[in-house]
Structure formats: structure tokens, C-alpha cells
């Protein structure tokens, strides 16, 4: 692997880990942020089922955490 890609992969994994932790630990804050963002661009967005939306947001956080961990493992192995 080229050495110049290591910082990019490291940055990618750290961003994935931080966003993953945020989505896993504070899903309601992430949903509220998304709702406020869409209101600023003239869209109204409300989940039909908030418990389901929170579950899906946490699953997205787990996915991002997994991507970050696998990327770090890839950097360490190579």
C-alpha cells in the first residue's frame, strides 16, 4: 500500500468512529439536527415512527463504527 494513502485512511477511520459513536449514543440529537437542517432548506421532515427511526439511527452508528474499526485494522495489518 502506498504510504501517502495512510493519512487519508486514518482520517477516514477517525471520522467514521466519531460519527458512529455520536449516532449510537445520541440518536435523538442526530435526528433533531437533520430535521432542523431540512427546515432551513424549506422541507418539513418528520419520522412516522420515532422508535423505529432511533433504532435505525443506532444501527447506522454501529455500521460507521464497524467501518472505522475495519479501516484501522487494515492500516495496522499493512
DODRENDREN-453819 format. One record per residue: residue number from 1; residue in one letter; chain; y, x, z of N, C-alpha, C in turn. Coordinates in Angstrom, 1 decimal, always signed. Each point is the difference from the previous one (the first is absolute). Layout:
// residues N
nr, rest, kette, n.v, n.u, n.w, ca.v, ca.u, ca.w, c.v, c.u, c.w
NUM, A, A, Y, X, Z, Y, X, Z, Y, X, Z
...
This chain:
// residues 78
nr, rest, kette, n.v, n.u, n.w, ca.v, ca.u, ca.w, c.v, c.u, c.w
1, X, A, -1.2, +0.8, +0.0, +1.2, -0.8, +0.0, +1.2, +0.9, +0.0
2, X, A, +1.1, -0.4, -0.7, +1.2, +0.7, -0.1, +0.7, -0.1, +1.3
3, X, A, +0.6, +1.2, +0.4, +0.7, +0.1, +1.3, +1.2, -0.9, +0.0
4, X, A, +0.7, -0.2, -1.1, +1.2, -0.7, +0.0, -0.2, -1.5, +0.2
5, X, A, -1.2, -0.5, -0.1, -0.3, -1.4, +0.3, -0.3, -0.3, +1.5
6, X, A, -0.2, +1.0, +0.7, -0.3, -0.2, +1.5, +1.1, -0.6, +0.7
7, X, A, +1.3, +0.4, -0.1, +1.1, -0.7, +0.7, +0.1, -1.4, -0.4
8, X, A, -0.2, -0.3, -1.3, +0.1, -1.4, -0.5, -1.1, -0.9, +0.7
9, X, A, -1.2, +0.6, +0.0, -1.1, -0.8, +0.6, +0.2, -0.1, +1.5
10, X, A, +0.5, +1.0, +0.6, +0.3, -0.1, +1.5, +1.1, -1.0, +0.3
11, X, A, +1.0, +0.0, -0.8, +1.1, -1.0, +0.1, -0.6, -1.4, -0.2
12, X, A, -0.8, -0.2, -1.0, -0.6, -1.3, -0.3, -0.9, -0.5, +1.1
13, X, A, -0.8, +0.9, +0.6, -0.8, -0.4, +1.1, +0.8, -0.3, +1.3
14, X, A, +1.0, +0.7, +0.2, +0.8, -0.3, +1.2, +0.8, -1.3, -0.1
15, X, A, +0.5, -0.3, -1.2, +0.6, -1.3, -0.2, -1.0, -1.1, +0.1
16, X, A, -1.2, +0.2, -0.6, -1.0, -1.0, +0.1, -0.4, -0.3, +1.5
17, X, A, -0.2, +1.1, +0.7, -0.3, -0.1, +1.4, +1.1, -0.8, +0.8
18, X, A, +1.2, +0.4, -0.2, +1.1, -0.7, +0.7, +0.2, -1.4, -0.3
19, X, A, -0.1, -0.4, -1.3, +0.1, -1.4, -0.4, -1.2, -0.8, +0.4
20, X, A, -1.2, +0.7, +0.0, -1.2, -0.7, +0.4, +0.0, -0.3, +1.5
21, X, A, +0.5, +0.9, +0.8, +0.2, -0.2, +1.5, +1.0, -1.2, +0.2
22, X, A, +1.1, +0.1, -0.7, +1.0, -1.1, +0.2, -0.6, -1.4, -0.4
23, X, A, -0.7, -0.1, -1.1, -0.6, -1.2, -0.4, -1.1, -0.5, +0.9
24, X, A, -0.7, +0.9, +0.6, -1.1, -0.3, +0.9, +0.5, -0.4, +1.3
25, X, A, +1.0, +0.7, +0.5, +0.5, -0.3, +1.4, +1.1, -1.1, +0.1
26, X, A, +0.8, -0.1, -1.1, +1.1, -0.9, +0.0, +0.0, -0.9, -1.3
27, X, A, -1.0, -0.8, -0.2, -0.1, -0.7, -1.2, +1.1, -1.1, -0.1
28, X, A, +0.4, -0.6, +1.1, +1.0, -1.0, -0.1, +1.4, +0.5, -0.4
29, X, A, +0.3, +1.2, +0.5, +1.2, +0.7, -0.4, +0.1, +0.3, -1.5
30, X, A, -1.2, +0.4, -0.5, +0.0, +0.3, -1.5, +0.1, -1.3, -0.8
31, X, A, -0.6, -1.1, +0.5, +0.2, -1.3, -0.7, +1.4, -0.5, +0.1
32, X, A, +0.7, +0.2, +1.1, +1.4, -0.5, +0.2, +0.9, +0.9, -0.9
33, X, A, -0.3, +1.3, -0.1, +0.8, +0.9, -0.9, -0.2, -0.5, -1.4
34, X, A, -1.2, -0.3, -0.5, -0.2, -0.5, -1.3, +0.7, -1.3, -0.3
35, X, A, +0.0, -0.9, +0.9, +0.7, -1.3, -0.1, +1.5, +0.2, -0.2
36, X, A, +0.6, +0.9, +0.9, +1.4, +0.3, -0.1, +0.4, +0.7, -1.3
37, X, A, -0.9, +0.9, -0.5, +0.3, +0.6, -1.2, +0.0, -1.0, -1.2
38, X, A, -1.0, -0.8, +0.0, +0.0, -1.0, -1.1, +1.2, -1.0, +0.0
39, X, A, +0.5, -0.3, +1.2, +1.1, -0.9, +0.1, +1.3, +0.7, -0.5
40, X, A, +0.1, +1.3, +0.1, +1.1, +0.8, -0.6, +0.0, -0.1, -1.5
41, X, A, -1.1, -0.1, -0.6, -0.1, -0.1, -1.5, -0.2, -1.4, -0.4
42, X, A, +0.4, -0.9, +0.8, +0.1, -1.5, -0.3, -1.4, -0.6, -0.2
43, X, A, -0.9, +0.4, +0.8, -1.4, -0.6, +0.0, -0.3, -0.5, +1.4
44, X, A, -0.6, -1.1, +0.2, -0.5, -0.4, +1.3, -1.5, +0.1, +0.0
45, X, A, -0.5, +0.8, +0.9, -1.4, +0.3, +0.1, -0.5, -0.3, +1.4
46, X, A, -0.9, -0.9, +0.2, -0.6, -0.3, +1.3, -1.5, -0.1, -0.2
47, X, A, -0.8, +0.6, +0.9, -1.4, -0.1, -0.1, -0.5, -1.4, +0.3
48, X, A, -1.1, -0.4, -0.7, -0.5, -1.3, +0.3, -0.8, +0.0, +1.4
49, X, A, -0.7, +1.1, +0.2, -0.7, +0.1, +1.3, +0.4, +1.4, +0.6
50, X, A, +0.8, -0.1, +1.1, +0.4, +1.3, +0.6, -1.1, +0.8, +0.6
51, X, A, -1.0, -0.7, +0.7, -1.2, +0.9, +0.5, -0.7, +0.7, -1.2
52, X, A, -0.1, -0.7, -1.1, -0.7, +0.7, -1.1, +0.8, +1.1, -0.6
53, X, A, +1.3, -0.2, +0.0, +1.0, +1.0, -0.5, -0.1, +1.3, +0.9
54, X, A, +0.0, -0.3, +1.3, -0.1, +1.1, +1.0, -1.3, +0.8, -0.2
55, X, A, -1.1, -0.7, -0.1, -1.3, +0.6, -0.3, +0.1, +0.9, -1.2
56, X, A, +0.5, -0.6, -1.1, +0.0, +0.8, -1.3, +1.0, +1.2, +0.1
57, X, A, +1.0, -0.1, +0.8, +1.0, +1.1, +0.1, -0.7, +1.1, +0.8
58, X, A, -0.8, -0.4, +1.1, -0.7, +1.0, +0.7, -1.1, +0.7, -0.8
59, X, A, -0.6, -0.8, -0.9, -1.0, +0.6, -0.9, +0.6, +1.0, -1.0
60, X, A, +1.2, -0.3, -0.4, +0.8, +0.9, -0.9, +0.3, +1.3, +0.8
61, X, A, +0.3, -0.1, +1.3, +0.3, +1.1, +0.8, -1.2, +0.9, +0.1
62, X, A, -1.2, -0.6, +0.2, -1.3, +0.7, +0.1, -0.2, +0.8, -1.3
63, X, A, +0.2, -0.7, -1.1, -0.2, +0.6, -1.3, +0.9, +1.2, -0.2
64, X, A, +1.3, -0.1, +0.4, +0.9, +1.1, -0.1, -0.4, +1.2, +0.9
65, X, A, -0.4, -0.4, +1.2, -0.5, +1.1, +0.9, -1.2, +0.7, -0.6
66, X, A, -0.9, -0.7, -0.6, -1.2, +0.6, -0.6, +0.4, +0.9, -1.2
67, X, A, +1.0, -0.4, -0.8, +0.4, +0.8, -1.1, +0.6, +1.3, +0.6
68, X, A, +0.8, -0.1, +1.0, +0.6, +1.2, +0.7, -1.0, +0.9, +0.5
69, X, A, -1.0, -0.5, +0.7, -1.0, +0.8, +0.6, -0.9, +0.7, -1.1
70, X, A, -0.3, -0.7, -1.0, -0.8, +0.6, -1.1, +0.8, +1.0, -0.8
71, X, A, +1.3, -0.2, -0.1, +0.8, +1.0, -0.7, +0.1, +1.3, +0.9
72, X, A, +0.2, -0.2, +1.3, +0.0, +1.2, +0.9, -1.3, +0.7, -0.1
73, X, A, -1.1, -0.7, +0.0, -1.4, +0.6, +0.0, -0.1, +0.8, -1.3
74, X, A, +0.5, -0.6, -1.1, -0.1, +0.7, -1.3, +0.8, +1.3, +0.0
75, X, A, +1.2, +0.0, +0.6, +0.8, +1.2, +0.1, -0.7, +1.1, +0.9
76, X, A, -0.6, -0.5, +1.1, -0.7, +1.0, +0.9, -1.3, +0.6, -0.7
77, X, A, -0.7, -0.9, -0.7, -1.3, +0.5, -0.6, +0.3, +1.0, -1.1
78, X, A, +1.1, -0.3, -0.8, +0.3, +1.0, -1.1, +0.9, +1.0, +0.6
